[in-house]
Each structure stands twice: as structure tokens, then as C-alpha cells.
Amino acid sequence: MTTIKIEGGDNTVLVPTFRFLFSHPAHFIALGFGGGMLAIMPGTMGTLIAWGMHYFLLTLWPEIFTPLVWHIIIGAGFLIGVWACERTGRDMGKPDHGSMVWDEMVAFWLVLLFVTPAGAIEQFVAFILFRFFDMVKPPPIRYFDQQLKGGFGVMWDDILAAFYTLLIMAFWRTLAN
């Protein structure tokens, strides 16, 4: 069994099991190392995990996790995410299941790459903006979310949400100076 049904009034939520999480490397990646398994707000959890990982890696090994290395991580993470989300979506029977949070993680790393160095307040604003754009999906994000299918589509709409976030952050920084 890949999922557990949680009945809630008019809503039924399918939550992946730990057995599913560890049944294939693509599942482990796409589900954000398990962070996407929450039935409520898995995308927010994936974004928080990405933020925590970025902070942890940058704090412990700043000489290793340089902007160039983050560019490589994000590029490779996007390509790996296309494969992992394609496979996991197919195995779950839902191409863009909410528990797949690797897309949020890679996209938020992209945001953090361009806002760093930034204080906690600026990073928090970036977090809120990113979650807003990812959930609301203003044009053209919604268009691409509906038109692009498979792993690439899963990954691409979050990259666009990251772009919108970075646009607002750049505007904010310009006004602040």
C-alpha cells in the first residue's frame, strides 16, 4: 500500500506511507526526505526543510557551500527532481501529488542563493512570498502548472514562484536603498 486515506468530511487526503517513502530513491527525494508526508501543508514543510538545510550547510561549511556550489546543487537538484517527481507521481497515481516537495526545496534554494547574505527577517519575507506565489499561482504560474505535465511541470511552476519572489525582493531592496 502506497498511501493511507484520511477521511475528513468532504475531503479525502492520500498520505504516502513510510514503506512507500523508502521503496525507491525517487520517492525519498521527491517527498523531501520524508518532509512531504505531512497531511497538512506539506509544501510549507518542504520549504522549511530547504531553509534549514541551507542555513545548516552554510553555517557549518561556508567555504564548501559557495554560491557556485549552490548553483550546481540547484541545477542538479532540478534535473534530479524532474526524474524523481515523474517517477513518484506515476507510482502514486497522481502526477503532482502534494506530498512531493522536492520542487519547493530546489526553488527555495534558488531564492536563498540570490537573497543571501540576508538577515532572518529578509529570509522570512522571502519565505512568505515564495509560499504565497507557490500556493496562489498567479499568471503565468497557473498556466504552466496546468499545461506542463510530468516531472518537468512539477518542478517548473515552483521555479516561476521563486522568480516572482526574487522580483519582489529585488524591488524591496531597491526601495530600501
Beta strands, then each sheet from edge to edge (+ up, - down):
strand 1: 3-8
strand 2: 11-16
sheet 1: 1+ 2-
end
